[in-house]
Amino acid sequence: MALRVACIGGGPGGLFFSTLFKQAVPDAEVVLFERNQATDAFGFGVVFSDATLNRINDADPVVRNGLRDFGTHWEEIEVWLKGEQKSFAGNGMAAIYRKTLLKLMQDRAAEVGVDMRFGQYVPDLSQLDDFDLIVGADGANSSTREQLGESLGHTAETATAKFIWFGTTYKFSGLTFVHRQSEFGNFAVHGYPISDDLSTFIVETDEETWRKSGLDEFDASQPPGPSDLKTQRFLEKLFAEDIAGEPLVANNSRWANFRTRRTRSWHKGNVVLLGDAVHTAHFSVGSGTKMAMEDAIALVREVAAHQDDLELAFTNYEAERQPQVAKIQNQARGGLSWWEHFARYYNSFEPTQFTFHFFSRSIDIDKIRQRDPELVASAEQDWLARHGNTPLETPLAAGTVEFTGRQLAVVEHNGQVALTGPGGSIPLTTDPTDADINTALLLIAPDTEAGLAAAFGHLPAEAAVVVIQGGNPFTRILLSEEARLGRGLTSVIVDDQGPTSALTLVLSGRADAVAAQSTEATDA
């Protein structure tokens, strides 16, 4: 008996699943339900990196052909700020207008025999009781997921930064990050071309700046459709020089806070979820659509192979995809954090170091050098011009001691702990009230971001240096940056990952120096 499959949601993930499943199991009945009309499309561009497209292209050529015929492609990512433009080569990417991609995917689904029912909302899963398999591909605010209840273990973490999604008729040459400081605070843009006459234009800012600018008046709780026109005019004026006076284009454009969604179990009974319904990653990594489509590939393969045992199919699907998604989400967290603090980096760094700090938020200096040796050379030359030495050989004044290099060690000797290095040694204390110009403070970074506020509270007004260990690389960096960029203290991160990691941390400005953990034998 032929399998009856219902897919709820007509975005790229749902369309790709439906198309692939109909091809894999031709005798199956595949019905796609989409609450909006076929021509409705909220948002602007969809981005794919060259490195991530292989699996999708191997499954079906619809995206590859669409990008070839209607998309735009680039190799360089650019950062614009303070009158300078910096680039990072070796990052092949392509983008396409979301509306165009959806039309191509709808045509492909129809071609293979998917029954697409637009304008049909499924408010209650019981309406689909006569289907053998139900796939929820209905996005971050998934009604399907909500109906399955709390047993899925779904969580959503809300970022502090505000963002809004526009388009612009200005044609960027590739992925471009534009930074502007207004009288109210800092704003930044993710811009990239999606067709011959349109670019995506996503703007981020912090909540304080957003409120000071008077951009908090639009009621974002009203149904989709109306856009925030006051914000549109404000941003057109602020970024006029960067987009050559071209207008912004609105499409359900309203401010929001990005929500990172995680879900322990992606299925219940004969219902299984994919894409944003169970996981999201910040758009700075450009992976939402890709992840949904890769979910679809794995889910189709497993269900096609185990049509008589959906529980096994779902278990195999989750076992494959959950670790892959978690890896992307972990990488994205560093990117999201960068956008939550970009005003601090704008105020602290000149353009070259700012650019290196941005691109090293998820990859180290060696990987950057492989893609674009000129970018690394410019960052190193900039450091040399400012300090007269290479980063790890630059002297560091720490209270009354001057180290002649920036690779140090935390040493325990006869029950006493000290920060040592070429040029001297400084005693360490774990009590913030004991820290002073002659004494360094040893701080333990928290295991999670939730503990950072308390850790910030232990930063002293004065210390020879603040040494940060424990936690994880992410929390150590955020604590270090609060110390050196937020409080004007000298910070050292305890890191045993070797000279590449040390060089990345120092050259980027995330730490003043790096220390290895060392234990000396006590005297007999």
MILUM-526162 format. One line per 8 residues: number of its first residue (from 1); their letters; for each residue x, y, z of C-alpha. Coordinates in steps of 0.2 Angstrom, whole numbers, plus 5000, padded with zeros to 4 digits. Layout:
# residues N
NUM> a> X,Y,Z  ...
END
This chain:
# residues 524
1> malrvaci> 5000,5000,5000  5007,5017,4995  5013,5028,5009  5003,5044,5011  5014,5059,5016  5009,5076,5022  5022,5090,5023  5017,5106,5032
9> gggpgglf> 5026,5121,5026  5031,5127,5009  5048,5135,5012  5064,5128,5004  5065,5114,5017  5047,5108,5015  5048,5109,4996  5065,5100,4995
17> fstlfkqa> 5059,5086,5006  5043,5084,4996  5052,5084,4979  5066,5072,4985  5053,5060,4993  5042,5059,4978  5058,5055,4968  5064,5042,4980
25> vpdaevvl> 5047,5034,4982  5037,5037,4966  5022,5028,4972  5020,5038,4987  5006,5052,4989  5015,5068,4994  5004,5082,4999  5012,5099,5004
33> fernqatd> 5001,5111,5014  5006,5130,5014  4996,5143,5023  5002,5157,5012  4999,5159,4993  5012,5152,4981  5018,5170,4976  5020,5175,4994
41> afgfgvvf> 5038,5177,5000  5044,5186,5016  5062,5190,5017  5074,5194,5003  5090,5183,4999  5096,5166,5003  5114,5163,5004  5125,5147,5001
49> sdatlnri> 5143,5145,5002  5152,5135,4988  5159,5123,5001  5142,5118,5008  5132,5116,4992  5139,5099,4986  5127,5088,4996  5112,5098,4991
57> ndadpvvr> 5117,5098,4972  5120,5079,4973  5102,5077,4979  5094,5088,4966  5100,5101,4954  5087,5114,4957  5097,5125,4968  5113,5123,4958
65> nglrdfgt> 5103,5128,4942  5094,5142,4950  5110,5150,4957  5118,5148,4940  5104,5156,4930  5097,5168,4942  5109,5170,4957  5125,5180,4960
73> hweeievw> 5142,5174,4965  5157,5182,4974  5174,5177,4981  5177,5191,4993  5169,5197,5010  5171,5215,5013  5171,5226,5029  5167,5245,5028
81> lkgeqksf> 5170,5256,5042  5178,5273,5047  5180,5277,5028  5190,5261,5024  5185,5245,5015  5194,5229,5020  5192,5212,5011  5194,5194,5015
89> agngmaai> 5196,5183,4999  5194,5165,4996  5176,5164,5002  5166,5158,4988  5147,5161,4990  5131,5163,4980  5114,5171,4984  5097,5171,4976
97> yrktllkl> 5081,5181,4978  5070,5170,4990  5055,5173,4979  5064,5167,4964  5071,5151,4973  5054,5147,4980  5046,5148,4962  5060,5137,4955
105> mqdraaev> 5057,5124,4969  5038,5124,4967  5040,5121,4948  5052,5106,4952  5040,5099,4965  5026,5100,4953  5037,5092,4939  5039,5076,4950
113> gvdmrfgq> 5021,5075,4956  5020,5084,4973  5002,5089,4977  5004,5107,4983  4990,5115,4992  4993,5134,4995  4982,5145,5006  4979,5130,5017
121> yvpdlsql> 4983,5131,5035  4983,5115,5046  4978,5122,5063  4976,5104,5070  4986,5089,5066  4971,5078,5069  4965,5084,5052  4979,5074,5044
129> ddfdlivg> 4975,5057,5053  4973,5048,5037  4992,5052,5032  5005,5039,5037  5019,5052,5039  5018,5070,5044  5033,5082,5041  5033,5099,5050
137> adgansst> 5043,5111,5040  5033,5126,5046  5048,5137,5052  5054,5144,5068  5036,5148,5075  5031,5130,5070  5013,5126,5075  5017,5108,5072
145> reqlgesl> 5030,5108,5085  5019,5117,5097  5005,5104,5095  5018,5090,5099  5020,5098,5116  5034,5099,5129  5040,5081,5127  5051,5087,5113
153> ghtaetat> 5062,5097,5124  5062,5113,5114  5071,5129,5120  5073,5146,5113  5087,5158,5118  5084,5176,5114  5099,5187,5108  5101,5205,5115
161> akfiwfgt> 5104,5213,5098  5090,5219,5088  5089,5216,5069  5078,5221,5054  5078,5214,5037  5076,5226,5021  5082,5225,5003  5090,5239,4993
169> tykfsglt> 5091,5243,4975  5110,5247,4978  5120,5232,4971  5133,5226,4983  5148,5217,4974  5147,5203,4987  5144,5200,5006  5148,5217,5014
177> fvhrqsef> 5147,5222,5032  5144,5241,5034  5146,5250,5050  5140,5267,5055  5140,5277,5071  5125,5288,5073  5122,5301,5087  5112,5287,5096
185> gnfavhgy> 5125,5273,5094  5131,5260,5082  5122,5252,5068  5129,5238,5056  5123,5230,5040  5124,5213,5032  5122,5217,5013  5124,5206,4998
193> pisddlst> 5117,5205,4980  5103,5193,4977  5098,5198,4959  5103,5211,4946  5093,5224,4954  5091,5220,4972  5102,5217,4988  5098,5210,5005
201> fivetdee> 5101,5224,5018  5100,5217,5036  5103,5230,5050  5108,5226,5068  5110,5237,5083  5109,5235,5102  5093,5238,5112  5099,5255,5120
209> twrksgld> 5104,5262,5103  5087,5256,5096  5077,5265,5110  5088,5281,5110  5085,5282,5091  5066,5281,5094  5064,5266,5083  5054,5256,5096
217> efdasqpp> 5037,5263,5092  5032,5250,5079  5020,5237,5085  5029,5221,5080  5015,5210,5087  5003,5214,5074  5000,5201,5060  5014,5199,5046
225> gpsdlktq> 5012,5212,5032  5015,5230,5037  5033,5236,5038  5042,5249,5050  5042,5264,5038  5050,5276,5051  5065,5264,5053  5066,5263,5034
233> rfleklfa> 5068,5282,5032  5080,5283,5047  5092,5269,5040  5091,5276,5022  5097,5293,5029  5111,5285,5040  5118,5273,5026  5115,5285,5012
241> ediagepl> 5133,5287,5008  5136,5268,5008  5121,5264,4996  5124,5279,4985  5107,5287,4990  5097,5271,4984  5081,5267,4993  5078,5253,5005
249> vannsrwa> 5064,5240,5000  5053,5234,5014  5044,5217,5015  5037,5213,5031  5052,5223,5038  5051,5225,5057  5063,5224,5072  5066,5208,5081
257> nfrtrrtr> 5078,5198,5092  5086,5183,5085  5081,5167,5094  5092,5152,5094  5081,5136,5094  5087,5119,5100  5076,5103,5102  5081,5087,5110
265> swhkgnvv> 5069,5076,5100  5063,5080,5083  5049,5068,5082  5034,5061,5090  5023,5047,5084  5022,5048,5065  5026,5067,5065  5044,5073,5062
273> llgdavht> 5051,5090,5061  5065,5098,5051  5074,5115,5048  5069,5130,5058  5055,5121,5067  5068,5112,5078  5084,5122,5076  5090,5140,5071
281> ahfsvgsg> 5107,5147,5069  5111,5166,5068  5110,5172,5050  5128,5178,5051  5133,5160,5047  5120,5160,5032  5115,5142,5036  5097,5141,5040
289> tkmameda> 5091,5136,5022  5106,5125,5020  5102,5116,5036  5084,5113,5032  5088,5106,5015  5101,5094,5022  5089,5089,5035  5077,5085,5021
297> ialvreva> 5090,5074,5012  5094,5064,5027  5075,5062,5032  5071,5056,5014  5084,5043,5014  5080,5036,5031  5061,5035,5028  5063,5028,5010
305> ahqddlel> 5074,5014,5018  5063,5011,5033  5045,5014,5027  5038,5000,5038  5048,5007,5054  5046,5026,5055  5053,5026,5073  5069,5018,5066
313> aftnyeae> 5070,5030,5052  5067,5045,5063  5080,5039,5076  5093,5037,5062  5089,5054,5055  5091,5062,5072  5107,5053,5075  5115,5059,5059
321> rqpqvaki> 5108,5077,5059  5108,5083,5077  5127,5083,5079  5130,5092,5063  5117,5105,5067  5124,5107,5085  5142,5110,5077  5135,5124,5066
329> qnqarggl> 5125,5132,5081  5141,5132,5092  5150,5141,5078  5136,5153,5076  5136,5157,5094  5153,5166,5092  5146,5175,5077  5130,5180,5086
337> swwehfar> 5140,5186,5101  5151,5197,5090  5135,5206,5084  5130,5209,5101  5146,5218,5105  5151,5226,5088  5149,5244,5095  5163,5240,5108
345> yynsfept> 5174,5233,5094  5171,5248,5083  5176,5260,5097  5191,5250,5102  5199,5245,5086  5206,5253,5070  5199,5246,5054  5213,5233,5051
353> qftfhffs> 5212,5225,5068  5193,5227,5068  5193,5217,5052  5205,5203,5058  5195,5202,5075  5179,5200,5065  5185,5186,5053  5194,5177,5067
361> rsididki> 5179,5175,5078  5176,5157,5072  5193,5152,5063  5211,5154,5068  5225,5164,5059  5231,5149,5050  5214,5146,5042  5212,5164,5037
369> rqrdpelv> 5230,5164,5030  5226,5149,5019  5211,5159,5011  5219,5176,5011  5237,5178,5015  5236,5196,5011  5223,5199,5025  5234,5191,5038
377> asaeqdwl> 5250,5201,5031  5241,5217,5033  5235,5213,5051  5253,5208,5056  5260,5224,5047  5248,5235,5056  5253,5228,5073  5271,5230,5069
385> arhgntpl> 5269,5248,5064  5260,5251,5080  5271,5241,5092  5288,5239,5084  5288,5220,5086  5278,5205,5081  5263,5201,5092  5270,5188,5103
393> etplaagt> 5287,5196,5105  5279,5213,5109  5284,5219,5127  5269,5220,5139  5268,5231,5154  5259,5223,5168  5259,5233,5184  5277,5236,5190
401> veftgrql> 5283,5221,5178  5287,5222,5160  5287,5206,5151  5297,5205,5135  5285,5194,5126  5267,5189,5127  5268,5170,5129  5268,5168,5148
409> avvehngq> 5264,5154,5161  5254,5152,5176  5266,5143,5188  5262,5135,5205  5277,5133,5216  5277,5129,5235  5259,5133,5236  5261,5150,5228
417> valtgpgg> 5254,5154,5211  5262,5167,5200  5261,5173,5182  5279,5172,5175  5287,5175,5158  5302,5183,5151  5306,5199,5161  5298,5194,5178
425> siplttdp> 5285,5186,5188  5269,5193,5197  5260,5185,5211  5242,5179,5208  5227,5181,5220  5210,5174,5218  5203,5188,5229  5198,5203,5219
433> tdadinta> 5201,5214,5235  5219,5209,5235  5223,5214,5217  5233,5230,5215  5247,5236,5204  5259,5223,5211  5247,5208,5211  5237,5199,5197
441> llliapdt> 5220,5193,5199  5216,5175,5194  5198,5173,5188  5189,5157,5183  5178,5159,5168  5160,5152,5170  5155,5136,5160  5141,5145,5152
449> eaglaaaf> 5136,5163,5147  5123,5163,5161  5138,5165,5173  5146,5179,5164  5137,5193,5173  5143,5187,5190  5161,5185,5183  5161,5203,5177
457> ghlpaeaa> 5156,5208,5195  5173,5201,5201  5183,5212,5190  5193,5224,5201  5196,5242,5198  5214,5240,5198  5226,5225,5195  5243,5222,5188
465> vvviqggn> 5234,5210,5176  5219,5199,5176  5222,5181,5172  5207,5171,5165  5206,5152,5165  5193,5138,5166  5176,5139,5157  5177,5137,5139
473> pftrills> 5186,5147,5125  5170,5157,5122  5167,5163,5140  5186,5166,5143  5186,5178,5128  5171,5187,5133  5177,5189,5151  5194,5195,5144
481> eearlgrg> 5186,5207,5132  5176,5214,5146  5192,5216,5156  5203,5225,5143  5190,5233,5132  5176,5237,5145  5187,5241,5160  5204,5246,5153
489> ltsvivdd> 5213,5231,5162  5227,5221,5156  5220,5203,5152  5229,5186,5150  5220,5171,5144  5226,5154,5150  5226,5144,5134  5235,5128,5130
497> qgptsalt> 5231,5127,5111  5248,5132,5105  5256,5147,5096  5243,5148,5082  5229,5151,5095  5240,5162,5105  5244,5173,5090  5226,5174,5085
505> lvlsgrad> 5220,5180,5102  5233,5193,5104  5233,5200,5086  5214,5201,5086  5214,5211,5103  5204,5198,5112  5218,5196,5125  5234,5206,5129
513> avaaqste> 5244,5190,5131  5242,5171,5133  5248,5160,5147  5251,5141,5147  5247,5131,5163  5263,5125,5171  5266,5116,5188  5284,5116,5195
521> atda> 5289,5103,5207  5289,5109,5225  5305,5110,5235  5310,5094,5246
END
